[in-house]
Amino acid sequence: MSAPNKSYDPVEVEALKPEEIERLRDEALAAFAAAGDLDALQEAKVAHTGGTSPLALANREIGALPPHAKAAAGKLVGQARGAVNKALAGRQAELEAERDARVLVEEAVDVTLPYDLVPPGARHPLTTMMERVADVFVSMGYEIAEGPEVEAEWFNFDALNFTPDHPARQMQDTFFVQGPEGTTGDESGVVLRTHTSPVQARALLDREPPVYVVCPGRVYRTDELDATHTPVFHQIELLAVDEGLTMADLKGTLDHMVRSLFGADMKTRLRPNYFPFTEPSAEMDMLCYVCKGESVGNPDRPCRTCSSEGWIELGGCGMVNPRVLTACGVDPEKYSGFAFGFGIERMLMFRHNVEDMRDMVEGDVRFTRPFGMEI
Ligand code: PHE
């Protein structure tokens, strides 16, 4: 007969001895207390509360105990784990508070420090003005055409019916890059274009009629920079060549333009003038968009914009001279055309009460910024 089984004492299970549980608990508490930052605490947490931590393993042993021993062992391990979790949560809160306090100091922004003011720029009002005018014509089906600013004298003058002795060719008006007496021996020099009209000739040579083009661009004349002149300025040119175009089409187009830009009740008037490349030619005025002509003869209501004249001079226009059509290979018996051109700086001056042209060329953002991103 075999000897009776030795009675089973749960306390004898190594992992569940109270001293052992207490030791595991104290070890965990010590590890948490020693963790100096949240990363270290995370490591200690895995080691002391994770699925393979000694206390978790001890907990698993309880299941193997006889029923009468389970309650006591469960209480022992449960209390130890409770204490460990509480200590963990406490230390976690402490370390998070420390981190938050540190971050607040380290990442603090001193909003009272002076800063470098880099003001945002804006597109130049000359650019937006040119685009605004060009858009009126693009919406009517016109095409934008461009030409070079350094231009053959032939395009700038000869093709446009300027005679060789025309005063505009003289040195005091035109910047010559290479004089007509230059090394090439032929009679055409190279100039900085004095107007956008040479693009008319280029557009006609490039295309078969009908031609409808609008040409915005920079032009040059030998003027001193002062309040009302600048040697570099901008023009916008319009050219239409088709069968049966008349002065009435020109007038209607001008009226449409000023209505689009200045309001539905605007109109234009034409005064006879002379340009070599148009015949007949006219100076075009638009009704003053501020006083609508009411300041004329009315000293009680003076108008600064038109100097109480009722009209504002805009630019030149006319029917394309048949000589220009011929020079550009277009049959004047079949086609006719109209053209006009005007300065953007002048339009910007009266439209926005800019009193000094130098403001437009000096590049000071305090001038451009108020125009913002107006398109
Ligand atoms: N090119 C002319 C100027 O600069 C303006 C103009 C353009 C006149 C087209 C008639 C036709 O003054």
Boltz pocket constraint, residues with backbone or C-beta under 6 A from the ligand:
constraints:
  - pocket:
      binder: B
      contacts: [[A, 194], [A, 195], [A, 196], [A, 197], [A, 237], [A, 238], [A, 275], [A, 278], [A, 282], [A, 315], [A, 316], [A, 317], [A, 318], [A, 339], [A, 340], [A, 341], [A, 342]]
      max_distance: 6.0
